[in-house]
Amino acid sequence: MTPRTAATLSGLLRGKKAVNLAPDQAPKLLATRASPARPLEDGVCLRDPPGARHPLDEIPRRDDAVGANRVLFDYARCGMVPEVLDQFSVARRGGVLVDSATLSCVLKVCGSVPDRVLGEQLHCLCVKCGHDLGEVSVGTSLVDMYMKCGSVCEGIEVFEGMPKKNVVTWTSLLIGCAQARMHSEVMALFFRMRAEGIWPNPSTFASVLSAVASQGALDLGQHVHAQSVKFGCCSTVFVCNSLMNMYAKCGVVEDAKAVFNWMETRDMVSWNTLMAGLQLNECELEALQLFHESRVSMGKMTQSTFATVIKLCANLKQLALARQLHSCVLKHGFQLTGNVMTALTDAYSKCGELADALNIFSMTTGSRNVVSWTAIISGCIQNGDIPLAVVLFSRMREDNVMPNEFTYSAMLKASLPILPPQIHAQVIKTNYQHIPSVGTALLASYSKFGSTEDALSIFKMIEQKDVVAWSAMLSRHAQAGDCEGATDLFNKMAIQGIKPNEFTISSAIDACACPSAGVDQGRQFHAISIKYRYHDAICVSSALVSMYSRKGNIDSAQIVFERQTDRDLVSWNSMISGYAQHGYSMKAIETFRQMEASGIQMDGVTFLAVIMGCTHNGLVVEGQQYFDSMVRDHKIKPTMEHYACMVDLYSRAGKLDQTMSLIGDMPFPAGAMVWRTLLGACRVHKNVELGKLAADKLLSLEPHDSSTYVLLSNIYAAAGKWKERDEVRKLMDSRKVKKEAGCSWIQIKNKVHSFIAFDKSHPMSDQIYKKLKVIITRLKQDGYSPNTSFVLHDIAEDQKEAMLVAHSERLALAFGLIATPPGTPLQIVKNLRVCGDCHMVMKMVSMIEDREIIMRDGSRFHHFNGGACSCGDFW
């Protein structure tokens, strides 16, 4: 409704005439007495509202509301809301008496907008004109209007004040209560309705079931179904169609099929409803089979049939069938039907034929709406053409088509960092920020680009948070490695009574895989998944495999993996990667072969994991074979990560010449990851010249990365080149680059204790250092001799030995030994690579203390047990 119309109508309903129309817009006043009308011109149709308006304005005198009502009703039937209100305002200004039919018509239009303020003004006019009592049609329209505007109490008050009611009045009240989720009141009204002598008709049940379906209220729907049987309306075709629709939208597709099979007579809507219900419940193949079986029974297909079946082709990516249906659409003359052409656009997009989708869209210039625009924009995003999607989104607004929640959600899926703030501004401008689907899409978009604070602010803004919104926020915490934040959020979700789904729990489990998370937190969420019976869901079990692997419990990861009845790509990749990180190369290779035999399509991550397994055990030949197979047999282009892994494979084995040859043959310039890997190998093999080259490359790419300076200085120190080592340290100081301090963590009784070298801040420092002294004495008795070559400082030997004793991982080890009962496994995490001497100490302690020690350093896991390590001293 235009502001001018609203102002005029508001003034007229209050009995005022202060609002004037512009002279060139002032309509001719409606007369009070009709005079013979001249014949209508040829070609003018009273059933066409614009055509009806023209001859009406030409009538010089009209003394009743018949002519005005005729045009008013035609506008209403065509859904032309502004024109209805404009015509009503003209009639009021002209002094035409308002009858019950007029008020009923305008009230229905007001409810369709909906506009409660205008509805209340119309109610006042009804009272003023004396139509609020005794006129069943007006009272029914008032009840319907208030219910559609969400004013349930006012609707009930009007209903209770009506001296007479008919079945339509009761139906309006029932629909309103169902939409307001007043389920018990709906059933009470059914009983009261019968007690007052009003028998519900099939239209009553069909309308109420439609409202129930939109709410997904299965319990209420089943009660209404029982009432329809009781009142003998269950055999009516359109009631059965509504029942199928209700059961399908409530997720009980088997009941929908039972209703369909029970029907003696079916129409086109029956077939279309069941097919749409099967599609909604992801039973696409069954829906397609129903379509093929019903071709004879259905006769000529309608546009709804075409739209539904084409959507099936889109979901199943059946391009050939979609093209056949396209031909049928042209044959039956539906090429100008909006929903059919939109379905075709979507089908071609999802089948990867974006050019055909764009051709379809270009032919629908006369029937484009927000649904068709959203379909083509989503198609561009799905096919990776983000710039075209942005252009179409702009053109959509230029064509005065306002985006809806689905449009915004689609645009926010585009992987462009600049888009979320711009789309967010549009969302706020159009007042869509409070809709859960848009808020969740905004949250996911900001999360994708690393903005936890923005994501959290969006999350707080969503008024009605559903489980999808909670899951998206949990996913952001998982991506940020914030286990504490994820746990707190999950607890708040439980307090608010939101039941988690499998994706919620998998996100929480992912968060527990971060290094700062406690060992037992992941186990707790594993227990929660069992409680809600989601532990067998593939996303949850895959997250469990990954979490247990990353937290050092490879045995539990293997148990979860072996219990999986269905495995996807993530499951296999997580298990292979877990074995590789823990040094079980042969198990990684064996699992890779099982995956290959199962027929699962491998990706780059799969080969990266198995090559990493070969790297950690020096299996150079096998690693080269997997790399060649990836390129040759699987047509996967190697990424920077693959080349860095191959550089690690060659350089760890001392094949530095082969490493440089590989770097030279790379199809793109070597990145920092490649040169850092080579620099680490040069430190191990004490190759000063090649280490200097790698360091120079690294410093040109990442001049403020402290690890480069540290590795280069260690190479010089190991070679006894103290002058060069001091120059590197001075360069580091001049560039204000700070060395990352070595730090180790150990969790005891749900509390994480951290240590740095020579740390004496812990409350039990005295006992820790006493325990270390006892350990070293015992180890020396068993033949241990400190390897001071790992102390890269130009100091005396006894000082070097003292420095080795105070390494952070040894402090964590000593604390773990005195804080836990004998035989308890210990798990230590260190942010840097463990030194060779500490590695030897860990092996010997595992034997003399009879403990399993699991250490996660900067490159891999080490399982120390019985005096040996899973890495085989190759790391």
N, C-alpha and C positions, 0 to 999 in steps of 0.2 A: 504494500500500500504506500502510495506517495505521501510525503509530508503534508502537501496541500489537502489531499483527500482526508487524511487522518484529522487534521485540524478542523476542517469543515464538518466532518461527521461528528467529531467530539462536541463541537459547539451546537450542532443541531440536536444531538441526543440530550443535551442539557436544556433544550428549549430556548437557546440563544441564537441570534442571527447576526452576531457581530463579525463573523468571519465572512469576508467577501471574496468572490472570485475575481480574477482579472477580467477586464472588459472583453478581451478577445476570447476568453475561455468561458464566459458566463453562458450556461445552457438556457435553452428556451424552457420557461416554466410550464409544468404540467397543468393543464386546465382542469376545471372541476366538472365539466360536462362534455361528453363526447359528441362530435359532429360527424356526419358521414365522411368517411375517408375516401380519398380518391384512389382509383385503381393503382396497384403496385406496378412498378416498372418491370419489364421482362428481365429475367435473370436474377431478381432479388429473392432470396430464400429466407423465410422467417426462422428456419431451423439453424441458420448460420448467424451467430450473434452480431457481427458487424453488419451483415445484410439486414438484420432485423432492426438495428438501431437507426439506420438511415431513414426508412419510411416512417418510423415512430416519431422522429424529430420533425418530419414534414406535416404531421397531423396538427391542424391549428388549434383544436380544442379536444381535451380529454378529461372527462369528469369522474373517472374512477381509476382504480389501480390495475385494471386488467392489462392494459397495454404495457404499463411499466413492469408489472410482474412477469409478463411474457418474456421481455428482454432480460429481466433479472434472472429468471430461471434458466434461460439459455446460456447466459454467462456462467452461472453456477455449474451447469452440466458439463461445460467445457473446461472447468477448473480455472477460470479467469477471475481470480480473487480481486485484484485491484479494480477491474471493471465492474464487478458486483457492488463493491463498496462505493465506487463513484456513482453508479446508477441509483443506488439507494439514497445517497446524499442529494442528488438532483431531485428525486421524487419528494424528499422531505422538504427541501427548499421551495418546491412548487406547491406545497400545501396538500399533496395527495394523502388521503387517509391511509394509514398503515393497517393492513389486515393481518390475520394470523398466518396466512401463507407467506406473506412477505417477511415477517419476523422469523418464521421457521427457517426460511431459506438463508437469511443473513446470519442467523445464529449458527447454522451448519457450516457456513463459510468461515465464520470467526473461529469455530473449533478446529477447522482444518489448518489454520495458520500456524500455531494457535496463539490467540491474543486475549489474555484474561482481562486486562483493563477494558478493552473494547467490549468484551463479553458482558462485563458488569454494567457498562453503560447501556447496552442493549437490554439487559435485564430490567434496569430502571425504566426504560421506555416501555417495556412490556407491562410493568406495573402501572405506569402512567396511563397507558391506553386500555388497561383493564383486560389484557390478554394473558395475565399470569395465572388466573384461576379459571377453570372450566374448559380451557382450550388444551386438549390433550397433546396436539401437535406442537404447540409452543412449549408446554412444559417438558415434553420429551426432548425437544431441541435444546432447552436450557440444561437439562441433565447431561445430555451428550456433550454440550459445549464445555461445561465445568469439568467433566471427567477427562476430556481430551486436553484441557489446560492444566491438568494435574491438581485441580481443586476438588478433591474427593469429598471433603466435608460439606462444601457448598452444594455439590451435586446431590448428595444424599438429603440435604436439607430441602432442596427444591422438590426432590422425589417424594419425601414424606409429606410435603405441603400440598401435593396434588390431590384433589378430590377424586379424580378418575385417572386410571392408568390402563394402558393396553400392553400387549406383548412387546411392542417396540420399545416402550418406556422401560420395561423390565430388562430387556436385552441391552439397552444403553447402560443401565446401572451395572449389570453383570459384567459387561466388557470393561467398564471403568475400574471396577473392583479387581478384576483379574489382572489388568495392566498395573494396578497399584500393589500387586502381590498380596492382596487381602484374601488369601485362599479360603480360610474358614468362613469368611463373610459370604463368599460366592456360593458355597454349599448351603449355608443358612438361607440365602435368598432363593435358591431353588425350592427349598421346602416351603418357605413363606409364600412364594409365588403360587404354588399349587394350593396352599391353604386358602388363599384369597380368590381362588377360582380362575386363575389365569394359567392356561395350558401352554407351556413353551412349544414353539414350533421349530421345524428344522433349521430355519434361519437363525434362531436363538442359539442353538447348539453350534452351528457352523461359525457364527461370529465369536462366541466365547472361546471355542477351540482355537481360533486364529489368534486371539489375544494370549491364550495360554501358551501356544507355540512360540510366540515372540519372547516370552519370559523363560521358556525352557522348564516350566513347572510340571514335571512329570506326574507327581502325586495328584495335583489338582486335575490334570488332564485325564487321569484314569478315573477319578470320581465323576467328572463330566461325562466320560464315556459310559459309565454305569447309569447315569441319569438318562442319557439318550436311549439306552436300551429299555429303561423303565418306562419312558414316555413314548416308546414305539417309533423313534425317529432314526434309529441306527441303520435302517435299511435304505434310507434316502441317499442317493448317489453323492450329492454335494456334502452331506454330513460325513460320509465315509471318506471322501477326499480330504476333508478337514482333519479327520482322525489320523489318516496316514501322514499328513503334513505335520501334525502335532507330535506323533510318535517319532518321526524321522528327525525333527529338530530337537527333540529331547534325547536323541542318541539311541533310541530303542528301535532300530530298524527292523528287527525280527517281528515286532508287534505290528509295524506298518505293513510288512509283507503278509501277515496273518489277516489283517483287515482287507487287504487287496484280494487275497485268495478267497475270502468269505463272500465278497460282493457277487451278487447274481448278475447285476447290470453294471457295466463300466462305460464311461465316456472318455473323451480325449484327455480331459483333465486328470482322470484316474491314472492313466498310463504315465502322463507327464509328471504327476506328483510323486509316484513311486520311483521313477527314474531319477528325478531330482533328489529324492531322499536317499537313494543308494549312493548317488554321487557325493552328497553332503557328508555321508558317513564313510567315505573313502572305499566304497564297494564299486569302483568304476567298471571292473570287468563284468560283474554281475549285472550292472545297469546296462552295459553294452549288449550283453546276452539277452536281456529283457527286451531291448529295442529290436534286435533281430527277430526274436520270437513273436513279437507283437505287430509286425508290419501288416499282416493280414487283418488282424482284429481292429487295428487303429484306423485303417482306411487312409484317407488323405491326411498327411502330416500338417500340423499347424506350426506357426512360427515359434511357439513355446517348445514344441518337440525338437525343432531344428536347433534352437538355442541350447537346450539341455544336452543333446547328443554331441553337438560341436564342443561343448565344454568338456565332455568326457574325452574327446579326441585330444583336447589341449592337455588334460591331466595325464593321459596315457601316452602323449606324444605320438599319436597315430596320424602322421602327415598324410598318408595315402587316403585313409578314410575321410579325413578332413577335406581333402580336395574333391572326393566324390560327393560329399554332402554340400560342398560349395556349388557344384554343378546342379544338384537338386534344388538348392536355394534359388538359383537363377531360373531353373525350369518352372518352379512354382510361383515365381514372381515376388519373392521376398527380398530382393536385392536392395530395396529401399527401407527395409525394416531395421530400426536402430539396434534392438537387442540381438538380432541374428548376425548383423554385420560386426557388431562389437565382439560377439563370441568368435567369429571367424578371425578377427584381428588378433584376439588373444591366442587362438589355436596356432596360427601361423607364427606368432612371436615365440611361443613356448616350444615350437618345433624347430626353431632356429632360422625360420624364413622371414627375417625382418623386412626384406624388400617387398614381399607379398603382403605383409601386414600393413606396410605403409601405403601400398596401392589400394587396399581395401579401405583404409582410413580416408584416403584422398577422395574416394567416391561417395563418401557419406557427408558431404558438406551441408546438406539440408537437415540432417537428423543427428548432428553431433550434440552430445551432452557431456556432463561431467564423467559419466561411466565410460564412454568411448574415448575421451581424452585420457582418462586414467589408464585404460587398457593399453593404448599405444605408448604412453610414457613408461609404463611398467615393462612393456616389451623391449623398448630401447635399453633400459637398465639391465634387464635379464640378458640381453645380447651384447652387453659391454659398450654400447654407444651412449656414454653418459653425456657428451656435449649435445647430441641431438635431443636427448631427453630434456636437458635444460632449455634448449631453444623451444621445444614444444610446450614446455611448462609456461614459458613467457608468452608464447603465441596464444595459449589457452586463455590467459588473463586478458590479453589484448582483445580477444573475441567475446569478452564479458561473460565468460564461463567461470564461475567461482569454484576453486578446488574444494574437495571435501576431505574427510579424514583419511580416506583410502588414497587419495592423490598425495597428500602430505606424507603419509606412511611410505608410499612408493618412492617418492623423491628422497626421503631420508635414508633409503637403502643405498643410494649412490655413493661410491667410495671417493668423494672429493672433500678434503678438509675444509674448503671454503663454503661448502653448502649448508652445513647444519646451522650456523648463525643466521644466514640469510633466510632459510626456510623457517627457522624459529621466529624471526621477525614477522614473516607472513602469517604464521600460525597465531601469534598474539594479535595481529591486526584483525584477523577474521574470527577471533575468539574460539579457536579450537584447542587451546592449550590444556583445557581441563578434561578433554575426552581421553579415556584410558589408552586407546589404541595409538593416538597421536603422541601422547606423553611417553608411552613405552618406546615408540619409534625414535623420538627425540633422545630419550635416555640411551638407547642402544647406539645411536649415531654419535653422540658425544663420547660414549664409552669407547667406541672404535678408535677414536683419535686421541685417547689418553687423558681426557679431562674428567677426573673423578669428581671434582667439586661441582662442575657444571651438571654432570649426571645426577649428583645428589640433590642439587637445587631443583632440577626437573622432576625428580622422584617425589620430593616433598610437595611439589605443586599439583601433582595428580590427585584429584579429590577422591575418586573411587578406585583405589588400587586393587587390581585383580592379581591373580597368581602370575600372570605374564610380566606385569610390571615388577613384582618382587623378584622374579627370576632374573630379569634383565639387570636389576641393580646388584644382585648377588654375583652375576657374571662379571660386572665391572670390578667388583672387589677381587674376584678371582684373577682377572687380568692384571690388576695392580699388585697382586701378591699380598693382599691385605686379609689375612685369615681372621684376625681379631674383628675387623669391620664386618666381614661376612658372617661370622658367628653371632655377633650382636644383632645384625639385621635379621638373621634367621629366627632368633629368639623373639624379636619384636613381631615378626610375622606370625609366629605361633601364638603369642599373646593376643593378637587381634583376631584369632580364629580362622586364619587363612590356611587351608590345607595345601601343603606343597605337592607339586607334581614331580615327575621324573626329572624334568629339566632343572627345577629348583634344586633338587638334591644333588644332581650332577655338578651344578655350578658351585655349591657349597663344598663338595668333595674336591673339586679343582682348586679351590682356595686353600684347602688344607695341604696341598702339595708344595706350597712355597717354602723356602728354606727356614723362615722364621716361625713357621707353624709348629705346634707341639706334636710329638709323635702320636699321642693318643687321640688327638682331635679328629683325625681322619677315621679312626676306628669307631668313634662315637657316631659320626655321620653314616658309616657303614651300618651300624645298628639301627639308625633311624630309617635307612632305606629298607631294611628287613621289616621293621615295624609297619611301614606303609606298603610293603610288598612291591617295592620298586627295584629290588636288588637284581632282578633278572632282566630289567629293561636295559636295552643295549647301551644307551647313553650313560646309564649309571654304572654298569659293570665295566665299561671301557674307562670311565673316570676312575674307578677303583683300581684297575690295573695300573693306570698311569700314576695315581697317587701313591700306591704302595711301592712302586718301582722307584719313584723319586724320593721317597722317604726312607729308602734303604731296606725295605722288607720285601725282597724279591720273591721269597717263598710264598708269602700271602698273595702277591700279584699273580704268581703262577697258579695258585689254587683257584682264584677268581676266574682266571683265563680258562682253565680247564673245565670249569663248571658252566661256562657260557654255552648255551644251546645254539645261539646265533651269534656270528661274529661279523663285524663290519671292518672297513679299512682301518678305522681308528684303533680297534681292538688289536689287530695284528701288529700295526705299527708300534703301539705302546709296549707290547710284549717284546718285540724284537729290540726296540730301543732300550728297554729295561735290562735285558740280558747283556746288551752291548755296554751300557754304562757300568754294569756291575762286573764286567770282565769275563762273562761266560760266553765267549765267542762261539764255541761249538753249538751251544744251545740256541744262540741267535741265528746261526746258519741253518740249524735243523728246523727252527720255527719258520724261517724264510721259505724253506723247501716245502713245508706243510701248507703254507699260504699259497705258494705257487701251484701246488697240486689241487687246492680247493677251488681254483678258478677265479679268485678275487683279483680284480684289476689293481695292479700295483701303481704307486705314484712315486714321485721323487723322494718323499720322506721315507718310504720303505727302503729304497736303495741307500739313502743316507745312513739309516740305522744299521743295516747289515755291513756296509763298508766301515762304519765306525767300530763295529764289533771286530772286524779284521784288523783295524788299526791298533786297538788296545791289546792285541795279542801278537802283533807282528806278522800277520798272515798276508804278506805282500802279494803273492800270486793270486790268492783267492779274492782279495780286494780289487785287484786289477780286472779280474774276470767279471766281477759283478758290475764294475763301472762300465766295461765294454758292453756287457749285456744290456744295461740300462739304455745306452745310446743306440746300439745296433738292433736289438730285438724288441724293445719296448718304446723306441722312438721318443724317449724323454730327454729333453735338452738339459745338460748339466748347469746348475746354478753356481753362484759363488761359494755356497756352502759345500757343494759336492767337490769342487776343486780344492777348497781348504782341507777337506777330509782326506783327499788323495795326497796333498802335500804333507799332511800329518803322517799318513801311511808310509810314504817314501822316506821322509826325513827322520822319523823315529827309528827306522831300520838302517839309518846311516847312508842311504842312497841319495846324497845331496845333489849329485850331478843330474840324476834322473828327475829330481825335484825341480831344478832350474829349467830343465827341458820342458817339463809339464807346464810350468808357469809361462814360459815363452810361447807355448802353443795354445794358450787360452784364447778363446774368441773375443774376450773383452779384457780391459786392463785389470790386473790383479788388485783386489781391494785390501783393506787393512786386515781383514780376517786371515787372508792368505799369508801376508808378510809377517803377522804376529805369530802364526803357527811355525813358520820357518825360523823366526828369531828364537822361539823356545827350543827348537831342535838344535840350533847352533849352540845354545847354552849347554845342552846335554852333551854334544859332541865336541865342544870347545873349539868350534870353527870361528875364529875371530874375524877373518876377512869377509866371509859370507854373512856373518852376524852384523857387521858394520853396514853392509849393503842393505840388508833387510831393515835395519834400524833407520837408515836414511830414508827409505821408502815410507816407512811408518810415520816418521816425524813430519814428512811432507803432507801426509794425509790426516794425521791426528796429532798435532804438535803438543797438545795438552794432556795426552794419555800417559799417566805415570808409569804404567807397566813397561812401556818401551824403554824409558830411561833406566829402570831398575834391571831389566833383562840385559841391556847392553853393558851396564856397569858390572853386573855379575859375570858376564863373559870376560870382560877385561880383568876382573879380580881373579877369576879361576885360572886365567893365563898368566897371572903375576904382573899384569900391566897396571900398576897402581896409579901411575901418572894419568893415563888415559881414563881410568876409572874416576879419578878426582875431577877431571875435566867434565865428564858427563854429569857428575853431581853438581858442579858449579853451574853448568848450563841449565840443569833442572831448577836450581835456586833462582837464577836470573829470570827464568820464565815463570816463576812463582807456581811451579808444579809441585804438589805435595804427594809424597808416597802414600799409597794405601797401606794402612797398618794391618799386619796379620792378626786375625781374630778367630777364636774357636768357641763353639757353643756345645753345651751338653744339657739335656733335659732330665731332671730328677724330680719325680712326684709332681708332674704338671707345672714345674717351674723351670724356666730356661736360665742357665748360668753361663755367662760369657767371660772370656779371658783373653788378655793380650800378653805379649812377651814381658817377662819380669813383673807380672801383675801381682800386686799385694793388696788390692782393694777388697778382695773377697773376705767375708767374715771368718772363713776357715783357712786363711792363708798359711798360718803357722803349721797346721796339720798337713796341708797340701805339700809344702816344701819338705817337711819331715818324711812324708810318704815317698816323695821323689828321691830323697837321699837314700832311703831304704831300697827302693827299686833299683837305682843305679848300682848300689853295692852288690845286690843280688845278681844283677845282670853281668857285672864284671867277673863275678865268681864263675859264671857260666860261659865266660869267654868273650864278653862284649868289650869292644874297644871303640871309643867315640871316633867318628869319622869327621875330623875338624875341617876337611876340605869344603864342607858345606857352609862354613862360617867365612864369608867373603869380606873379611876385615883384616887389615895388616896389624895384627896384635899377637901377643904371646899365645902359646898352645893352651896353657891352663885357663887363660881368659876365654879362648875359643870354646873350650870344653864347658865352662860355666855358662856361656851363652846358649849352647845347645840344650843344657838342662832346663833352661827357663823358657823354651818355646811354648807358645800358647796351647798347642795340642797336647803337650805333656802335662801342663797344668790341668787341663780338662780331664785327661786320663786319670791323673792322681786323685782328683776330686771324685770322679766316678767310682774309683776303687774303694774309697773310704766312706762314700755316701750310700752305697748299695750293698745288699747281702752278697756273699760269695756265690759265684756262678751266674750272676745276673748279666745278661748281655749289655754292652755299652754302645751308645751311638753318638758319635762326635761329628760335628760339621765344622769345616774350616774354609775361609773365603779364598785362600791362596793354595798353591800346590804344596803338598807335604814334602819336606826335605828328606833326603835319602837316609840320614841318620835317625830321624824320628820314625821313619818307615821301618827300620831295623828294630828299633825299640818296641814299636807296637807289635811286631811279629813275636819277639821274645816274651813280652809281657803276656800275650794271649796264651802262651804255653805255660809259663810258670804260675800264672794266676788262674789257669783253666777257665778263661773267659773268651767269649766271642766279642770282638770289637769291630764295629762297622764305622768306617770313616768316609765322609763325603768331602773331598777336597775340591779345588778349583777346576778339576778336569774330569773326575770320575769317582766311582765308589771303590773302596778297598774293604774286603772282608778278611779280617785277621782271625785265624783260628788254628790252634795247635802248632803255632810257630811258622805258619805259612800265610801267604796273602793270595787272594783271588786274581790279582793282576800278574802273578808270576814274576814279580820284580821288573815288570816292563810297563813303565808309565812315564 
